[in-house]
Amino acid sequence: MNQLKIGIVLNYVSVAATFIIGLLYTPFLIRTLGQTDYGIYALALAIAGYLSLLDLGIGNAIVRYIAQNQAIGTKENESKLVGYFFKIFTYIGLATLVLGISIALNLQSVVSSDFSTEQIKTLQWMILILTVNFAVGFILNTFSAVLQAYEKFVFLKIANVVRVSLTPIISVFYLFYSTNLIVLTAILAIVNSAVLCVSYFYYKKSLKIKMSFERVEKNLKKEILGYSLVIFVVAIADKIYWQTDQILLGILKNPEAVAVFALAIQFVNIFMSLSIAINSVFLPRVTHIVSAENYLNNLNALFIKVSKFQTFIMGLFLSGFVIIGEIFIELWVGDSFKLTYLIVLILMSTFSLDLIQNLGLVIMQAKGKYIFRAYTLIICSILNILISIPIIKIYGSVGTAAITAIFVFIGNVFVLNIYYHKVLKLDMIDYWRKIGKLIVIITMITIVGFIIKGKFLVDDWGSLFIYIFIYSVIYCVVIFFAYLSKSEKLWIYNKMNRLKNRG
């Protein structure tokens, strides 16, 4: 199994680890810290999280341009690029320190008067620790991005699984002895920095790239900065898109409405991570493909192949949520969050169509056409805000979810599919002919599963997990016999035979 395939598998392991940890660690953290301290902890992470925008899209640019250089460049030019990106990230790291320290020092004039002096001081120290973490992280991220460009996915994904798992494990042990928020934040920062340091040493050992600080060509600099700016704008628009509704609900409604919508967004983020898990490893591969002549046939085949797999995975989780999501939410967080189920269904009804096509965004990045995505996302996010304000006053959380879903379909699905077909010259008619058939089959499985669920009593965790297992098996069997081609079935049979022979 090559680096790409193992990277995809390990990405899903990371998603599973994140989900399981969220399921178990979050309730434990709330009970141990108490609602007030947990709120301070979450606020510190949220405030510091905005510092991640200072990446400015440079991390993505490293992957693209180092991968591109492998296809058409020289080792000398590669050394210059690594040195150039390292300098940029060093400046970003210094800017992060200045901005983070400024935020921490001026925090008292920003937070609510309900915060005590001691709580504000704790929050300031937490933000300072996270600021240093981000500053160091930006500088070391240069080498992680180069590893990604070289498709060193096995190491990178194992490192991510370790990072995701190690922080809560150490934190749980610490929380049995103390609930000091500053130390808890330090654990998070130390684990993150340690993993990045290990990545740096792996980079030095495996790639042996000499870093050069000689001048990079002026035109290439402009191209890199232009590309990075587009990624940066999309990152800002994305934050506006998925966080503004919560802010508007906080202004126009009440904390309860915000909490319900925030939980729905957590589920949306899980679905999003399922899609990103496979796409995050494809930028180097797609960059190599589009750098060759007569690449369209290969690109169309890859787009359909990846989208098929994503539709299969997304369909399993989303159809499962349609069937048992309401029961799951009730068992996990209680009756007061029942509306979360409906909000997730509304949002995912259109967003799932966008997520299965995420490789299209990678293709846009590889071809330097991502600016169009930035334009559509910004326009739709602004219109979403303007229309959501009066809708929230009347229909609340459900209303704003519906408006968001509509603009996701318009901007992320309808407009982008026209762009893929007309500008990128991808065969979207053949694409939807093949993907559409799979969506119809998944819809039929979901309807049957929903009807069957009504015949059984599913009211506790035991019966819920049994139903999930049975449904998952039936889902996979039906897709195998009703959708897969002979060659795809043969490929699976061969893989199974190899596993048997190894055993």
C-alpha positions as CSV (number, residue, x, y, z in Angstrom):
1,M,0.0,0.0,0.0
2,N,1.5,3.4,-1.0
3,Q,1.9,6.6,1.0
4,L,-1.3,8.1,-0.5
5,K,-3.6,5.2,0.4
6,I,-2.1,4.7,3.8
7,G,-2.4,8.5,4.3
8,I,-6.1,8.4,3.5
9,V,-6.7,5.4,5.9
10,L,-4.8,7.2,8.7
11,N,-6.7,10.3,8.0
12,Y,-9.9,8.4,8.8
13,V,-8.3,6.9,11.9
14,S,-7.6,10.5,12.9
15,V,-11.2,11.5,12.3
16,A,-12.4,8.5,14.3
17,A,-10.0,9.3,17.1
18,T,-11.2,12.9,17.2
19,F,-14.9,11.8,17.2
20,I,-14.4,9.3,20.0
21,I,-12.4,11.7,22.1
22,G,-15.0,14.4,21.6
23,L,-17.7,11.9,22.7
24,L,-15.9,10.8,25.9
25,Y,-13.5,13.6,26.8
26,T,-15.8,16.7,26.4
27,P,-18.4,15.5,29.0
28,F,-15.6,14.5,31.4
29,L,-14.0,17.9,31.0
30,I,-17.2,19.8,31.7
31,R,-18.0,17.7,34.8
32,T,-14.4,18.0,36.1
33,L,-13.9,21.7,35.5
34,G,-17.4,22.9,36.0
35,Q,-19.4,25.1,33.6
36,T,-17.6,28.3,34.5
37,D,-14.0,27.1,34.1
38,Y,-15.0,25.1,31.0
39,G,-16.4,28.3,29.5
40,I,-13.1,30.1,30.2
41,Y,-11.1,27.3,28.6
42,A,-13.4,27.2,25.5
43,L,-13.2,31.0,25.2
44,A,-9.4,31.0,25.4
45,L,-9.2,28.4,22.6
46,A,-11.7,30.4,20.5
47,I,-9.9,33.7,20.8
48,A,-6.5,32.1,20.2
49,G,-8.0,30.1,17.3
50,Y,-8.4,33.3,15.3
51,L,-4.5,33.5,15.3
52,S,-4.6,30.5,12.9
53,L,-5.7,32.9,10.2
54,L,-2.3,34.5,10.2
55,D,-1.1,31.4,8.2
56,L,-2.3,33.6,5.3
57,G,-2.6,30.6,3.1
58,I,1.2,30.1,3.1
59,G,1.0,26.5,4.4
60,N,-1.1,25.6,1.4
61,A,1.2,27.4,-1.0
62,I,4.2,25.5,0.3
63,V,2.5,22.2,-0.6
64,R,1.5,23.4,-4.1
65,Y,4.8,25.0,-5.1
66,I,7.1,22.4,-3.7
67,A,5.1,19.7,-5.4
68,Q,5.1,21.7,-8.7
69,N,8.8,22.2,-8.4
70,Q,9.3,18.4,-8.1
71,A,7.5,18.0,-11.5
72,I,9.1,20.9,-13.5
73,G,11.8,22.5,-11.3
74,T,15.3,21.9,-9.9
75,K,16.8,21.0,-6.5
76,E,18.4,24.5,-6.3
77,N,15.1,26.2,-6.8
78,E,13.5,23.9,-4.2
79,S,16.2,25.0,-1.6
80,K,15.4,28.6,-2.4
81,L,11.6,28.0,-2.0
82,V,12.0,26.3,1.4
83,G,14.2,29.1,2.6
84,Y,11.7,31.7,1.3
85,F,8.8,30.1,3.0
86,F,10.8,29.6,6.2
87,K,11.5,33.4,6.3
88,I,7.8,34.2,5.7
89,F,6.6,31.9,8.5
90,T,9.3,33.4,10.8
91,Y,7.9,36.9,10.2
92,I,4.3,35.5,10.7
93,G,5.5,33.9,14.0
94,L,6.8,37.2,15.2
95,A,3.6,39.0,14.2
96,T,1.6,36.3,16.0
97,L,3.5,37.1,19.2
98,V,2.9,40.8,18.9
99,L,-0.9,40.3,18.1
100,G,-1.4,37.6,20.8
101,I,0.3,39.6,23.5
102,S,-1.7,42.7,22.6
103,I,-5.0,40.7,22.8
104,A,-4.0,39.3,26.2
105,L,-3.0,42.7,27.6
106,N,-6.2,44.4,26.5
107,L,-8.5,41.6,27.4
108,Q,-10.0,43.3,30.4
109,S,-11.6,46.0,28.2
110,V,-13.2,43.4,25.9
111,V,-14.6,40.6,28.1
112,S,-17.9,40.9,30.0
113,S,-17.9,42.6,33.4
114,D,-19.2,39.3,34.8
115,F,-15.6,38.0,34.7
116,S,-13.7,38.3,38.0
117,T,-10.1,39.8,38.1
118,E,-8.7,36.3,38.8
119,Q,-10.6,34.8,35.8
120,I,-9.3,37.5,33.5
121,K,-5.7,36.9,34.6
122,T,-6.2,33.2,34.0
123,L,-7.6,33.9,30.6
124,Q,-4.6,36.2,29.8
125,W,-2.1,33.6,30.7
126,M,-3.9,30.9,28.7
127,I,-3.9,33.2,25.6
128,L,-0.2,34.0,26.0
129,I,0.6,30.3,26.2
130,L,-1.5,29.6,23.1
131,T,0.1,32.6,21.3
132,V,3.6,31.2,21.8
133,N,2.3,27.8,20.7
134,F,0.9,29.3,17.4
135,A,4.1,31.4,16.9
136,V,6.4,28.3,17.2
137,G,3.9,26.2,15.2
138,F,3.9,28.6,12.2
139,I,7.7,28.4,12.0
140,L,7.9,24.6,12.3
141,N,4.9,24.2,9.9
142,T,7.2,25.0,7.0
143,F,8.8,21.6,7.3
144,S,5.5,19.7,7.9
145,A,4.1,21.3,4.7
146,V,7.2,20.2,2.7
147,L,6.7,16.7,4.0
148,Q,3.1,16.9,2.7
149,A,4.4,18.0,-0.7
150,Y,6.6,15.0,-0.7
151,E,3.6,12.8,0.1
152,K,5.0,11.6,3.4
153,F,1.5,10.9,4.6
154,V,2.2,7.9,6.8
155,F,4.4,9.9,9.2
156,L,2.2,13.0,9.1
157,K,-1.0,11.2,9.8
158,I,0.5,9.0,12.6
159,A,1.9,12.3,14.1
160,N,-1.6,13.8,13.9
161,V,-3.3,10.8,15.5
162,V,-0.7,10.9,18.3
163,R,-1.3,14.7,18.8
164,V,-5.1,14.2,18.9
165,S,-4.9,11.3,21.3
166,L,-2.0,12.4,23.6
167,T,-3.4,15.8,24.7
168,P,-6.6,14.4,26.3
169,I,-4.8,11.3,27.8
170,I,-2.3,13.5,29.6
171,S,-5.0,16.0,30.5
172,V,-7.2,13.3,32.0
173,F,-4.4,12.1,34.3
174,Y,-3.7,15.7,35.3
175,L,-7.3,16.5,36.0
176,F,-7.4,13.8,38.7
177,Y,-4.9,15.9,40.7
178,S,-5.8,19.5,39.8
179,T,-8.0,21.6,37.6
180,N,-5.6,24.5,36.9
181,L,-6.6,25.9,33.5
182,I,-3.2,27.4,32.8
183,V,-1.4,24.0,33.2
184,L,-4.2,22.3,31.1
185,T,-3.5,24.9,28.4
186,A,0.3,24.3,28.7
187,I,-0.3,20.5,28.2
188,L,-2.1,21.3,24.9
189,A,0.7,23.7,23.7
190,I,3.6,21.3,24.7
191,V,2.1,18.3,22.9
192,N,1.5,20.4,19.7
193,S,5.0,21.8,19.8
194,A,6.6,18.5,20.5
195,V,4.8,16.8,17.5
196,L,6.0,19.6,15.2
197,C,9.6,19.3,16.5
198,V,9.5,15.6,15.8
199,S,8.2,16.4,12.3
200,Y,11.2,18.8,11.8
201,F,13.7,16.0,12.8
202,Y,11.9,13.6,10.4
203,Y,12.1,16.2,7.6
204,K,15.9,16.6,8.2
205,K,16.5,12.9,8.2
206,S,14.2,11.8,5.3
207,L,14.4,14.6,2.8
208,K,17.8,16.2,3.4
209,I,16.9,19.4,1.6
210,K,19.4,22.2,2.0
211,M,17.7,25.5,2.9
212,S,18.9,28.4,0.8
213,F,18.1,32.1,1.5
214,E,19.1,33.2,-2.0
215,R,16.5,35.4,-3.8
216,V,13.5,33.8,-5.3
217,E,12.4,35.2,-8.7
218,K,10.2,38.2,-8.5
219,N,7.4,36.8,-10.7
220,L,7.3,33.6,-8.7
221,K,7.1,35.6,-5.5
222,K,4.1,37.5,-6.8
223,E,2.5,34.3,-8.0
224,I,3.0,32.6,-4.5
225,L,1.7,35.7,-2.6
226,G,-1.3,36.0,-5.0
227,Y,-2.2,32.3,-4.5
228,S,-1.7,32.5,-0.7
229,L,-4.0,35.6,-0.6
230,V,-6.8,33.7,-2.2
231,I,-6.5,30.8,0.3
232,F,-6.4,33.4,3.1
233,V,-9.6,35.2,1.8
234,V,-11.4,31.8,1.6
235,A,-10.4,31.0,5.1
236,I,-11.8,34.3,6.4
237,A,-15.0,33.8,4.3
238,D,-15.3,30.2,5.7
239,K,-15.2,31.4,9.3
240,I,-17.9,34.0,8.4
241,Y,-20.0,31.4,6.8
242,W,-20.1,28.9,9.6
243,Q,-19.8,31.1,12.7
244,T,-21.9,34.2,11.9
245,D,-25.2,32.4,12.4
246,Q,-24.2,31.6,16.0
247,I,-23.3,35.3,16.6
248,L,-26.6,36.5,15.0
249,L,-28.5,34.1,17.2
250,G,-26.7,35.4,20.2
251,I,-27.6,39.0,19.3
252,L,-31.2,38.4,18.1
253,K,-32.3,35.3,20.2
254,N,-30.8,33.8,23.4
255,P,-28.0,31.5,24.6
256,E,-30.2,28.4,24.4
257,A,-30.6,29.0,20.6
258,V,-26.9,29.5,20.2
259,A,-26.1,26.3,22.1
260,V,-28.5,24.2,20.0
261,F,-27.0,25.7,16.7
262,A,-23.4,25.3,18.0
263,L,-24.0,21.6,18.6
264,A,-25.4,21.2,15.1
265,I,-22.2,22.8,13.7
266,Q,-20.2,20.3,15.6
267,F,-21.9,17.5,13.7
268,V,-21.4,19.4,10.4
269,N,-17.7,19.7,11.3
270,I,-17.6,15.9,11.7
271,F,-19.1,15.4,8.3
272,M,-16.7,18.0,6.9
273,S,-13.7,16.2,8.4
274,L,-14.8,12.9,6.7
275,S,-14.4,14.7,3.4
276,I,-11.2,16.6,4.2
277,A,-9.7,13.4,5.4
278,I,-9.2,12.2,1.8
279,N,-8.8,15.5,0.0
280,S,-6.0,16.8,2.2
281,V,-3.5,14.2,0.7
282,F,-4.4,14.9,-3.0
283,L,-2.9,18.4,-3.6
284,P,0.6,17.1,-4.5
285,R,-0.9,14.4,-6.8
286,V,-3.3,16.7,-8.6
287,T,-0.5,19.3,-9.0
288,H,1.6,16.7,-10.8
289,I,-1.4,15.6,-13.0
290,V,-2.2,19.2,-14.2
291,S,1.5,19.9,-14.8
292,A,1.5,17.2,-17.6
293,E,0.1,17.5,-21.1
294,N,-3.3,16.1,-22.1
295,Y,-4.2,15.6,-18.4
296,L,-8.0,16.0,-18.6
297,N,-8.9,12.3,-19.0
298,N,-6.8,11.4,-15.9
299,L,-8.2,14.3,-14.0
300,N,-11.8,13.4,-14.8
301,A,-11.2,9.8,-13.8
302,L,-9.6,10.8,-10.5
303,F,-12.4,13.2,-9.7
304,I,-15.1,10.6,-10.3
305,K,-13.1,7.9,-8.4
306,V,-12.5,10.0,-5.3
307,S,-16.1,11.4,-5.3
308,K,-17.5,7.9,-5.5
309,F,-15.6,6.9,-2.4
310,Q,-16.6,10.1,-0.6
311,T,-20.2,9.7,-1.5
312,F,-20.1,6.1,-0.1
313,I,-18.5,7.3,3.2
314,M,-20.6,10.4,3.4
315,G,-23.8,8.5,2.6
316,L,-23.1,5.9,5.3
317,F,-22.7,8.5,8.0
318,L,-25.4,10.9,6.8
319,S,-28.0,8.2,6.2
320,G,-27.2,6.8,9.6
321,F,-27.7,10.2,11.1
322,V,-31.0,10.6,9.4
323,I,-32.2,7.3,10.8
324,I,-30.8,7.3,14.4
325,G,-29.5,10.9,14.8
326,E,-32.5,12.1,16.9
327,I,-32.1,9.2,19.3
328,F,-28.3,9.7,19.5
329,I,-28.7,13.4,20.4
330,E,-31.3,12.6,23.0
331,L,-29.1,9.9,24.7
332,W,-25.9,12.1,24.5
333,V,-27.1,15.6,25.6
334,G,-30.8,15.3,26.5
335,D,-34.2,16.4,25.2
336,S,-33.3,20.2,25.3
337,F,-31.1,19.7,22.1
338,K,-33.7,17.9,20.0
339,L,-33.9,20.8,17.5
340,T,-30.2,20.1,16.7
341,Y,-31.3,17.1,14.7
342,L,-33.5,19.1,12.3
343,I,-30.8,21.8,11.9
344,V,-28.2,19.2,10.9
345,L,-30.5,17.7,8.4
346,I,-31.3,21.1,6.8
347,L,-27.6,22.1,6.6
348,M,-26.4,18.7,5.3
349,S,-29.1,18.4,2.7
350,T,-27.0,20.6,0.4
351,F,-23.6,20.8,2.1
352,S,-23.2,17.0,1.5
353,L,-23.3,17.7,-2.2
354,D,-20.5,20.2,-1.8
355,L,-18.4,17.8,0.4
356,I,-18.4,14.9,-2.0
357,Q,-16.9,17.3,-4.6
358,N,-14.1,18.6,-2.4
359,L,-11.5,17.3,-4.8
360,G,-12.8,20.0,-7.2
361,L,-11.4,22.6,-4.8
362,V,-8.1,20.9,-4.9
363,I,-8.1,21.0,-8.7
364,M,-8.9,24.7,-8.6
365,Q,-5.9,25.2,-6.2
366,A,-3.6,23.1,-8.4
367,K,-4.6,25.1,-11.5
368,G,-4.3,28.5,-9.7
369,K,-8.1,29.2,-10.2
370,Y,-9.1,29.3,-6.5
371,I,-9.9,33.0,-6.7
372,F,-13.3,32.2,-8.2
373,R,-14.1,30.1,-5.1
374,A,-13.1,33.1,-2.9
375,Y,-15.5,35.4,-4.9
376,T,-18.5,33.1,-4.7
377,L,-17.9,32.3,-1.0
378,I,-17.6,35.9,0.0
379,I,-20.7,37.0,-2.0
380,C,-22.8,34.1,-0.6
381,S,-21.6,34.6,3.0
382,I,-22.6,38.3,2.9
383,L,-26.0,37.6,1.3
384,N,-26.4,34.8,3.9
385,I,-25.9,37.4,6.8
386,L,-28.2,40.0,5.2
387,I,-31.1,37.6,4.7
388,S,-30.6,35.6,7.9
389,I,-31.2,38.7,10.1
390,P,-34.9,39.1,9.4
391,I,-35.4,35.3,9.1
392,I,-33.9,34.6,12.6
393,K,-36.4,37.1,14.2
394,I,-39.3,35.0,12.8
395,Y,-38.0,31.4,12.5
396,G,-35.0,31.3,14.8
397,S,-32.3,28.6,14.4
398,V,-34.2,26.6,11.8
399,G,-34.7,29.7,9.6
400,T,-31.1,30.6,9.5
401,A,-30.1,27.0,8.9
402,A,-32.4,27.0,5.9
403,I,-30.9,30.2,4.5
404,T,-27.4,28.9,4.9
405,A,-28.3,25.6,3.2
406,I,-29.8,27.6,0.2
407,F,-26.6,29.6,-0.2
408,V,-24.4,26.6,0.2
409,F,-26.3,25.0,-2.7
410,I,-26.2,28.2,-4.9
411,G,-22.5,29.1,-4.3
412,N,-20.8,25.8,-3.5
413,V,-22.7,23.4,-5.7
414,F,-24.7,25.0,-8.6
415,V,-22.2,27.8,-9.5
416,L,-19.1,25.7,-8.9
417,N,-20.4,22.9,-11.1
418,I,-20.9,25.2,-14.0
419,Y,-17.4,26.6,-13.4
420,Y,-15.9,23.1,-13.3
421,H,-17.7,22.2,-16.6
422,K,-17.2,25.5,-18.5
423,V,-13.8,26.7,-17.3
424,L,-11.9,23.7,-15.9
425,K,-13.4,21.6,-18.8
426,L,-14.3,18.7,-16.4
427,D,-17.0,16.4,-17.7
428,M,-19.6,17.2,-15.1
429,I,-22.5,15.5,-17.1
430,D,-20.7,12.1,-16.9
431,Y,-19.7,12.9,-13.3
432,W,-23.3,13.4,-12.2
433,R,-24.5,10.4,-14.2
434,K,-22.3,8.1,-12.2
435,I,-22.5,9.8,-8.8
436,G,-26.2,10.5,-9.1
437,K,-26.9,6.7,-9.4
438,L,-25.1,6.1,-6.2
439,I,-27.0,8.9,-4.4
440,V,-30.3,7.4,-5.5
441,I,-29.3,4.0,-4.1
442,I,-28.2,5.5,-0.8
443,T,-31.5,7.5,-0.6
444,M,-33.5,4.2,-1.1
445,I,-31.4,2.4,1.6
446,T,-32.1,5.3,4.0
447,I,-35.8,5.2,3.4
448,V,-35.9,1.5,4.0
449,G,-33.7,1.8,7.1
450,F,-35.9,4.5,8.5
451,I,-39.0,2.3,8.1
452,I,-37.3,-0.7,9.6
453,K,-36.1,1.3,12.6
454,G,-39.7,2.1,13.4
455,K,-40.3,-1.7,13.9
456,F,-37.6,-2.0,16.6
457,L,-37.2,-0.4,20.1
458,V,-34.0,1.6,20.0
459,D,-33.9,3.6,23.3
460,D,-30.5,3.0,24.9
461,W,-26.8,2.9,23.9
462,G,-26.8,-0.9,23.6
463,S,-29.7,-1.2,21.1
464,L,-28.4,1.9,19.3
465,F,-25.0,0.4,18.6
466,I,-26.5,-2.9,17.6
467,Y,-28.7,-1.1,15.1
468,I,-25.8,1.0,13.8
469,F,-23.7,-2.2,13.2
470,I,-26.5,-4.0,11.4
471,Y,-27.4,-1.0,9.3
472,S,-23.7,-0.5,8.3
473,V,-23.3,-4.1,7.1
474,I,-26.6,-3.9,5.1
475,Y,-25.5,-0.6,3.6
476,C,-22.1,-1.9,2.5
477,V,-23.6,-5.1,1.0
478,V,-26.3,-3.3,-1.0
479,I,-23.8,-0.8,-2.4
480,F,-21.5,-3.7,-3.3
481,F,-24.1,-5.6,-5.3
482,A,-26.3,-2.8,-6.6
483,Y,-23.7,-0.2,-7.6
484,L,-20.1,-1.4,-8.0
485,S,-18.8,-2.4,-11.4
486,K,-17.3,-5.8,-12.1
487,S,-13.7,-4.4,-12.1
488,E,-14.4,-2.6,-8.7
489,K,-15.8,-5.9,-7.2
490,L,-12.8,-7.8,-8.6
491,W,-10.5,-5.3,-7.0
492,I,-12.2,-5.8,-3.6
493,Y,-12.1,-9.6,-4.0
494,N,-8.4,-9.5,-4.8
495,K,-7.7,-7.3,-1.7
496,M,-9.7,-9.7,0.5
497,N,-7.8,-12.7,-0.9
498,R,-4.4,-11.0,-0.2
499,L,-5.5,-10.3,3.4
500,K,-6.5,-14.0,3.8
501,N,-3.2,-15.2,2.4
502,R,-1.3,-12.9,4.8
503,G,-3.3,-14.3,7.6
